[in-house]
């Protein structure tokens, strides 16, 4: 939170240029890295080769000795992958002004722990003991951060959003553009219903409790649109106070962490299919990273927990469609509308907002462009292949290595969530913001469940089939 | 679970006087550039300037 509040890149009056943004913003670096890997993978595939040597991933195991055997057999690949990630993320870190030496040391530790978690998730008893990597990563991170503490130098490598955005760009390769076009409108309609209702509940409850309207708006977008990013975007658009953002961030993060555990457990108890659960998580989680942790957890139950139908990919795909396409991309619209309302209807703060339509693009989460381009590229490569050929050739040679790299990126993010969360920051929120936000959470969860399991159930069940 | 370098932040800064977030396209009524920013304006002059978070001014702070 301190970093968000105090760090802002120096900019010329009126904002930065497009060309400086593509170097200074992490969304663009997520695109360069993610799309760069996709282009390299596609080029290799077109020449009869593959990225899979370096996109190494652990294999299922039952005896600990098998883990040792895998590591001995593939140590060069695991080491090369560490070098690859270090180079890619290190260049981005340098461009973003992060101390590269600290980043590289911190990232190396994250990689080693992520490797251990990746192996843990492939233990054939992992689902039985609920040792899904995202949940273990989060719990481990929370435990360390709130007991031993995390040294300051390690913060450099804990880049939750950067890793998750890179992962989402890579995730685009698993979703054909045709599927995005087909499912996108449904996701947008469902997400719009839930977002509008949730925002209304939080905002009106907050105002009724006597809270500042700008705080109410920041809480509302945090709960209804896209979590911390939504809160920060609207804070700038309406001229919210710094403490408003701190309060909203604390509430969003607290509830997001609760939902990482609650939503998959509830879905499992109800025997929801993976697509339906993914859609529910997409409407009722508050942050991309947290939602992916929950969706990937639930996807891990597919094939391992009796009664849960669907594929692992369907959970992550449904979540991504709902959260990224249904909610994230609209943040600029929310910021514009609320800015206009704040200027016209709310008391003056001494700050003159001069927001225009350009706000929609300025605040657009650019990494989504990378996601769509990655999807388009793989769709283009796959055309001309029969479905059987796609499964036999394109998936193992092109898509699967990129999926492995995606899982790595997400694991880095899941570990970073816990390691950057401090429980003590939750206690300074205050009762009234807590009640307002929690009212929205309750409505959000129930409405999201109803829409996912009843109104649009058939659609999400068929996803990925 | 967010970032200082995210696109959604656009180029928001912090108004040090009012302790409020300010978008790059907005400005603060009390903004006063200092000698370090303009190289010409005196400390007492006032101008309707942009509240850039990176600029040294009486309104905003880095």
Interface residues (C-beta under 8 A of the other chain):
Chain A: X3 X4 X5 X6 X7 X8 X9 X10 X11 X12 X13 X14 X15 X16 X21 X24 X25 X26 X27 X28 X96 X159 X160 X161 X162 X226 X227 X228 X229 X230 X231 X232 X233 X235 X236 X237 X239 X240 X241 X242 X243 X245 X249 X252 X253 X256 X287 X288 X289 X290 X331 X332 X339 X349 X350 X351 X352 X353 X354 X355 X356 X358 X359 X362 X363 X364 X365 X366 X367 X417 X420
Chain B: X1 X2 X3 X4 X5 X6 X7 X8 X9 X10 X11 X12 X13 X14 X15 X17 X18 X19 X20 X21 X22 X23 X24 X25 X26 X27 X28 X29 X30 X49 X50 X51 X52 X53 X54 X55 X62
